Amino acid sequence: MEKDNVLIEAGKVPRLSTRLTWRDVMGGWKVRWGIGRYSYLVEPGLYAVGEPDGNSQVLVTANYKLTLDALRRELSGLNLWILVIDTKGINVWCAAGKGTFGNYELLKVLNKVKLKQVVSHNRLILPQLGAPGVAAHVIKKAGFEVVYGPVRARDIRSFLENGMVKSAEMSEVNFGFADRLVLTPMEFIPDLKYALPFLPVLLIFNLGNLGLTLANYVPIFVSLLVGSVAVPLLLPYIPFRAFSLKGALLGGIWSAVFLRFYDVFQVQDSLMVKAAYVCFMLFVSSYSALQFTGSSTYTSLSGTTKETISAMLAGAALCAAGVILLIAYRLTA
Protein backbone atom coordinates (compact mmCIF):
# COMPACT_ATOMS: atom_id res chain seq x y z
CA MET A 1 0.00 0.00 0.00
CA GLU A 2 2.87 2.39 0.79
CA LYS A 3 5.30 3.46 -1.94
CA ASP A 4 7.80 5.67 -0.10
CA ASN A 5 7.87 8.63 2.27
CA VAL A 6 7.32 12.35 2.07
CA LEU A 7 9.84 14.32 4.09
CA ILE A 8 8.45 17.13 6.23
CA GLU A 9 9.85 19.14 9.10
CA ALA A 10 8.15 16.87 11.65
CA GLY A 11 9.61 13.72 10.06
CA LYS A 12 8.63 11.19 7.42
CA VAL A 13 5.07 10.70 6.22
CA PRO A 14 4.21 7.47 4.35
CA ARG A 15 3.03 8.10 0.79
CA LEU A 16 0.06 6.04 -0.39
CA SER A 17 -0.35 4.74 -3.89
CA THR A 18 -3.66 5.49 -5.57
CA ARG A 19 -3.52 2.18 -7.41
CA LEU A 20 -4.74 -0.92 -5.62
CA THR A 21 -2.53 -3.99 -5.87
CA TRP A 22 -3.73 -7.55 -6.37
CA ARG A 23 -3.09 -8.08 -2.67
CA ASP A 24 -5.37 -5.12 -1.85
CA VAL A 25 -8.12 -6.51 -4.09
CA MET A 26 -7.88 -9.99 -2.57
CA GLY A 27 -7.81 -8.53 0.94
CA GLY A 28 -10.97 -6.58 0.20
CA TRP A 29 -12.62 -9.70 -1.22
CA LYS A 30 -11.80 -11.69 1.92
CA VAL A 31 -13.27 -9.14 4.34
CA ARG A 32 -16.38 -8.90 2.15
CA TRP A 33 -16.84 -12.56 3.06
CA GLY A 34 -16.18 -11.92 6.73
CA ILE A 35 -12.62 -13.34 6.70
CA GLY A 36 -10.30 -11.32 8.93
CA ARG A 37 -12.88 -8.56 9.14
CA TYR A 38 -11.73 -7.16 12.49
CA SER A 39 -8.02 -7.22 11.73
CA TYR A 40 -8.17 -5.46 8.38
CA LEU A 41 -6.87 -2.10 9.50
CA VAL A 42 -4.04 0.36 9.08
CA GLU A 43 -1.99 2.32 11.56
CA PRO A 44 -3.65 5.61 12.55
CA GLY A 45 -1.69 8.70 11.59
CA LEU A 46 -0.86 11.01 8.71
CA TYR A 47 -0.39 9.79 5.13
CA ALA A 48 0.39 11.56 1.88
CA VAL A 49 -1.02 11.22 -1.62
CA GLY A 50 1.04 12.68 -4.45
CA GLU A 51 3.25 15.63 -3.46
CA PRO A 52 1.31 17.52 -0.77
CA ASP A 53 2.62 20.68 0.88
CA GLY A 54 1.49 23.08 3.56
CA ASN A 55 -1.41 24.32 1.45
CA SER A 56 -2.78 20.88 0.58
CA GLN A 57 -6.15 19.79 1.91
CA VAL A 58 -6.47 17.22 4.70
CA LEU A 59 -8.97 14.38 4.32
CA VAL A 60 -9.99 12.51 7.46
CA THR A 61 -11.01 8.85 7.35
CA ALA A 62 -11.22 5.63 9.38
CA ASN A 63 -8.45 3.07 9.80
CA TYR A 64 -10.56 0.28 8.28
CA LYS A 65 -8.36 -0.61 5.30
CA LEU A 66 -11.32 -1.19 2.99
CA THR A 67 -12.45 2.38 3.69
CA LEU A 68 -8.97 3.81 3.13
CA ASP A 69 -8.57 1.83 -0.10
CA ALA A 70 -11.92 3.12 -1.38
CA LEU A 71 -10.72 6.67 -0.71
CA ARG A 72 -7.16 6.55 -2.05
CA ARG A 73 -8.09 4.92 -5.35
CA GLU A 74 -10.18 8.02 -6.14
CA LEU A 75 -7.28 10.44 -5.60
CA SER A 76 -5.04 9.79 -8.60
CA GLY A 77 -3.24 12.96 -9.69
CA LEU A 78 -4.13 14.90 -6.53
CA ASN A 79 -1.81 16.17 -3.81
CA LEU A 80 -3.43 15.65 -0.42
CA TRP A 81 -2.90 14.65 3.17
CA ILE A 82 -4.95 11.82 4.65
CA LEU A 83 -5.47 11.77 8.41
CA VAL A 84 -6.45 8.30 9.60
CA ILE A 85 -8.37 7.98 12.88
CA ASP A 86 -8.18 4.90 15.08
CA THR A 87 -11.72 3.53 14.70
CA LYS A 88 -10.65 0.01 15.76
CA GLY A 89 -10.89 -1.18 12.17
CA ILE A 90 -14.52 -0.06 11.74
CA ASN A 91 -15.85 1.93 8.77
CA VAL A 92 -16.78 5.60 9.10
CA TRP A 93 -20.57 5.15 9.27
CA CYS A 94 -20.52 2.44 11.95
CA ALA A 95 -17.65 4.04 13.87
CA ALA A 96 -19.51 7.37 14.07
CA GLY A 97 -22.52 5.55 15.51
CA LYS A 98 -20.39 3.66 18.02
CA GLY A 99 -18.36 6.71 19.03
CA THR A 100 -14.93 5.65 17.72
CA PHE A 101 -15.06 8.13 14.85
CA GLY A 102 -15.45 11.03 17.20
CA ASN A 103 -13.92 14.03 18.92
CA TYR A 104 -11.53 12.17 21.17
CA GLU A 105 -9.91 10.03 18.48
CA LEU A 106 -9.71 12.95 16.06
CA LEU A 107 -8.04 15.24 18.60
CA LYS A 108 -5.74 12.41 19.65
CA VAL A 109 -4.37 11.84 16.14
CA LEU A 110 -4.15 15.60 15.46
CA ASN A 111 -1.84 15.97 18.45
CA LYS A 112 0.09 12.82 17.55
CA VAL A 113 1.01 13.96 14.04
CA LYS A 114 1.41 17.66 15.00
CA LEU A 115 -0.74 18.68 12.03
CA LYS A 116 -0.39 22.41 12.79
CA GLN A 117 3.29 22.05 11.88
CA VAL A 118 2.43 20.31 8.61
CA VAL A 119 -0.22 22.56 7.02
CA SER A 120 -0.60 26.33 6.94
CA HIS A 121 -4.41 26.25 7.09
CA ASN A 122 -6.81 24.81 9.66
CA ARG A 123 -9.31 22.87 7.49
CA LEU A 124 -10.20 19.24 8.02
CA ILE A 125 -12.42 17.55 5.43
CA LEU A 126 -14.47 14.84 7.09
CA PRO A 127 -16.79 12.37 5.36
CA GLN A 128 -20.43 13.34 5.73
CA LEU A 129 -21.25 9.94 7.24
CA GLY A 130 -18.88 10.75 10.11
CA ALA A 131 -20.91 13.79 11.17
CA PRO A 132 -22.92 12.00 13.92
CA GLY A 133 -19.71 11.27 15.83
CA VAL A 134 -17.93 14.63 15.61
CA ALA A 135 -18.92 17.93 17.19
CA ALA A 136 -17.44 20.65 14.96
CA HIS A 137 -17.42 23.24 17.77
CA VAL A 138 -15.23 20.96 19.91
CA ILE A 139 -12.69 20.56 17.13
CA LYS A 140 -12.79 24.33 16.51
CA LYS A 141 -11.61 24.91 20.08
CA ALA A 142 -8.51 22.91 19.16
CA GLY A 143 -7.87 25.30 16.28
CA PHE A 144 -9.35 23.39 13.33
CA GLU A 145 -12.34 24.01 11.11
CA VAL A 146 -14.44 21.00 10.13
CA VAL A 147 -15.76 20.79 6.57
CA TYR A 148 -18.03 17.87 5.72
CA GLY A 149 -17.30 16.31 2.36
CA PRO A 150 -19.50 14.13 0.16
CA VAL A 151 -21.08 10.84 1.17
CA ARG A 152 -19.09 8.77 -1.31
CA ALA A 153 -15.34 8.80 -1.96
CA ARG A 154 -15.89 8.88 -5.72
CA ASP A 155 -17.18 12.47 -5.38
CA ILE A 156 -14.12 13.82 -3.54
CA ARG A 157 -12.40 15.05 -6.69
CA SER A 158 -15.47 16.98 -7.89
CA PHE A 159 -16.01 18.33 -4.39
CA LEU A 160 -12.48 19.75 -4.25
CA GLU A 161 -12.60 21.10 -7.79
CA ASN A 162 -15.90 22.81 -6.97
CA GLY A 163 -14.35 24.82 -4.14
CA MET A 164 -15.51 22.33 -1.47
CA VAL A 165 -19.15 22.91 -2.30
CA LYS A 166 -21.39 19.84 -2.39
CA SER A 167 -24.11 19.27 -4.92
CA ALA A 168 -27.40 17.78 -3.75
CA GLU A 169 -26.36 14.45 -5.25
CA MET A 170 -23.13 14.42 -3.25
CA SER A 171 -25.12 14.75 -0.03
CA GLU A 172 -27.64 12.01 -0.76
CA VAL A 173 -27.31 8.83 1.28
CA ASN A 174 -28.37 6.11 -1.14
CA PHE A 175 -28.67 2.49 -0.07
CA GLY A 176 -29.86 0.76 -3.21
CA PHE A 177 -30.05 -2.89 -4.18
CA ALA A 178 -26.42 -3.04 -5.36
CA ASP A 179 -25.19 -1.50 -2.08
CA ARG A 180 -27.13 -4.06 -0.06
CA LEU A 181 -26.07 -6.96 -2.28
CA VAL A 182 -22.37 -6.18 -1.74
CA LEU A 183 -22.88 -6.40 2.03
CA THR A 184 -24.76 -9.70 2.18
CA PRO A 185 -21.70 -12.02 2.18
CA MET A 186 -20.23 -10.06 5.09
CA GLU A 187 -23.51 -10.57 6.97
CA PHE A 188 -24.07 -14.22 6.03
CA ILE A 189 -20.73 -15.62 7.22
CA PRO A 190 -20.81 -14.11 10.77
CA ASP A 191 -24.51 -15.00 11.06
CA LEU A 192 -23.64 -18.68 10.76
CA LYS A 193 -23.00 -18.66 14.50
CA TYR A 194 -26.72 -18.18 15.10
CA ALA A 195 -27.68 -21.25 13.05
CA LEU A 196 -24.84 -23.74 13.59
CA PRO A 197 -25.65 -24.45 17.27
CA PHE A 198 -28.87 -26.14 16.15
CA LEU A 199 -26.87 -28.88 14.41
CA PRO A 200 -25.76 -30.58 17.67
CA VAL A 201 -29.24 -30.01 19.13
CA LEU A 202 -30.79 -31.92 16.23
CA LEU A 203 -28.05 -34.55 16.32
CA ILE A 204 -28.85 -35.28 19.96
CA PHE A 205 -32.57 -35.26 19.21
CA ASN A 206 -32.02 -37.75 16.37
CA LEU A 207 -29.94 -39.99 18.66
CA GLY A 208 -26.76 -39.55 16.63
CA ASN A 209 -28.25 -40.14 13.18
CA LEU A 210 -26.09 -37.76 11.12
CA GLY A 211 -27.85 -38.26 7.79
CA LEU A 212 -31.26 -37.53 9.29
CA THR A 213 -29.83 -34.55 11.18
CA LEU A 214 -28.41 -32.98 8.02
CA ALA A 215 -31.75 -33.38 6.23
CA ASN A 216 -33.57 -31.92 9.24
CA TYR A 217 -31.15 -29.00 9.34
CA VAL A 218 -31.93 -27.70 5.85
CA PRO A 219 -35.03 -25.67 6.92
CA ILE A 220 -32.98 -23.90 9.59
CA PHE A 221 -30.18 -23.16 7.13
CA VAL A 222 -32.71 -21.70 4.71
CA SER A 223 -33.94 -19.50 7.57
CA LEU A 224 -30.41 -18.16 7.85
CA LEU A 225 -30.46 -17.26 4.15
CA VAL A 226 -33.83 -15.60 4.66
CA GLY A 227 -32.54 -13.38 7.47
CA SER A 228 -29.05 -12.57 6.23
CA VAL A 229 -29.65 -12.41 2.47
CA ALA A 230 -33.34 -12.06 1.59
CA VAL A 231 -34.10 -9.38 4.21
CA PRO A 232 -31.21 -7.07 3.17
CA LEU A 233 -32.06 -7.41 -0.51
CA LEU A 234 -35.78 -6.78 0.02
CA LEU A 235 -35.28 -4.31 2.86
CA PRO A 236 -37.33 -1.34 1.56
CA TYR A 237 -40.26 -3.52 0.59
CA ILE A 238 -40.78 -5.45 3.83
CA PRO A 239 -43.22 -3.95 6.35
CA PHE A 240 -42.11 -2.90 9.86
CA ARG A 241 -39.31 -0.59 10.92
CA ALA A 242 -37.61 -3.13 13.19
CA PHE A 243 -35.22 -5.39 11.32
CA SER A 244 -35.99 -8.31 13.64
CA LEU A 245 -39.66 -8.04 12.71
CA LYS A 246 -38.77 -7.94 9.03
CA GLY A 247 -36.81 -11.15 9.54
CA ALA A 248 -39.63 -12.70 11.55
CA LEU A 249 -42.13 -11.88 8.78
CA LEU A 250 -40.09 -13.53 6.03
CA GLY A 251 -39.21 -16.32 8.44
CA GLY A 252 -42.91 -16.83 9.07
CA ILE A 253 -43.55 -17.12 5.34
CA TRP A 254 -40.76 -19.67 5.04
CA SER A 255 -42.18 -21.52 8.07
CA ALA A 256 -45.54 -21.81 6.29
CA VAL A 257 -43.78 -23.35 3.29
CA PHE A 258 -41.91 -25.71 5.61
CA LEU A 259 -45.11 -26.87 7.31
CA ARG A 260 -46.53 -27.71 3.89
CA PHE A 261 -43.48 -29.73 2.82
CA TYR A 262 -41.96 -30.84 6.14
CA ASP A 263 -41.74 -34.45 4.97
CA VAL A 264 -39.24 -33.43 2.25
CA PHE A 265 -36.78 -32.69 5.06
CA GLN A 266 -37.58 -35.98 6.87
CA VAL A 267 -39.03 -34.12 9.85
CA GLN A 268 -41.28 -36.21 12.11
CA ASP A 269 -45.01 -35.81 11.61
CA SER A 270 -45.56 -34.39 15.08
CA LEU A 271 -47.14 -31.12 16.08
CA MET A 272 -44.53 -30.66 18.83
CA VAL A 273 -41.59 -31.28 16.50
CA LYS A 274 -42.91 -29.01 13.75
CA ALA A 275 -43.65 -26.29 16.31
CA ALA A 276 -40.08 -26.62 17.62
CA TYR A 277 -38.74 -26.15 14.11
CA VAL A 278 -40.85 -23.04 13.61
CA CYS A 279 -39.45 -21.60 16.85
CA PHE A 280 -35.88 -22.24 15.74
CA MET A 281 -36.51 -20.91 12.25
CA LEU A 282 -38.15 -17.72 13.46
CA PHE A 283 -35.24 -17.09 15.81
CA VAL A 284 -32.61 -17.58 13.10
CA SER A 285 -34.37 -15.48 10.45
CA SER A 286 -35.25 -12.72 12.91
CA TYR A 287 -31.93 -12.47 14.74
CA SER A 288 -29.77 -12.71 11.61
CA ALA A 289 -31.86 -9.96 10.00
CA LEU A 290 -31.29 -7.80 13.08
CA GLN A 291 -27.53 -7.92 12.51
CA PHE A 292 -27.91 -5.96 9.28
CA THR A 293 -28.77 -2.83 11.25
CA GLY A 294 -25.03 -2.16 11.64
CA SER A 295 -24.60 -2.02 7.87
CA SER A 296 -27.75 -0.06 7.15
CA THR A 297 -28.53 3.63 6.88
CA TYR A 298 -32.07 2.96 8.11
CA THR A 299 -31.54 2.99 11.89
CA SER A 300 -30.04 4.97 14.75
CA LEU A 301 -27.80 3.73 17.55
CA SER A 302 -30.51 4.23 20.21
CA GLY A 303 -33.12 2.49 18.08
CA THR A 304 -30.82 -0.45 17.40
CA THR A 305 -29.98 -0.80 21.10
CA LYS A 306 -33.65 -0.99 22.07
CA GLU A 307 -34.45 -3.45 19.32
CA THR A 308 -31.48 -5.66 20.20
CA ILE A 309 -32.61 -6.04 23.80
CA SER A 310 -36.17 -7.01 22.86
CA ALA A 311 -34.93 -9.31 20.07
CA MET A 312 -32.56 -11.10 22.46
CA LEU A 313 -35.37 -11.73 24.94
CA ALA A 314 -37.73 -12.96 22.22
CA GLY A 315 -34.97 -15.09 20.68
CA ALA A 316 -34.12 -16.72 24.01
CA ALA A 317 -37.80 -17.53 24.54
CA LEU A 318 -38.11 -19.08 21.07
CA CYS A 319 -34.99 -21.21 21.48
CA ALA A 320 -36.05 -22.40 24.95
CA ALA A 321 -39.53 -23.23 23.70
CA GLY A 322 -38.12 -25.21 20.79
CA VAL A 323 -35.78 -27.25 22.96
CA ILE A 324 -38.57 -27.96 25.48
CA LEU A 325 -40.86 -29.15 22.67
CA LEU A 326 -38.18 -31.53 21.33
CA ILE A 327 -37.52 -32.94 24.78
CA ALA A 328 -41.27 -33.34 25.40
CA TYR A 329 -41.66 -35.21 22.11
CA ARG A 330 -38.76 -37.52 22.86
CA LEU A 331 -40.08 -38.28 26.33
CA THR A 332 -43.59 -39.07 25.06
CA ALA A 333 -42.63 -40.86 21.83
Buried (B, 14 or more C-beta within 10 A) or exposed (E): BEEEEBEBEEEEBBBBBBEBEEEBEEBBEEBBEBBEBEEBBBEBBBBBBBEBEEEBBBBBBBBBBBBBBBBBBBBEEBBBBBBBBBBBBBBBBBBBBBBBBBBEBBBEBBEEBEBBEBBEEBEBBBBBBBBBBBBBEBBEEBEBEBBBBBBBBEBBBBBBEEEEEBEEEBEEEEBEEEEBEEBBBBBBBEBBEBBEEBBEBBBBBBEEBEEBBBBBBBBBBBBBBBBBBBBBBBBEEBEEEBBBBBBBBBBBEBBEEBBEEBEEBBBBEBEBBBBBBBBBBBBBBBBBBBBBBBBBEBBEBEBBEEBBEEBEEBBEEBBEBBBEBBBBBBEEE
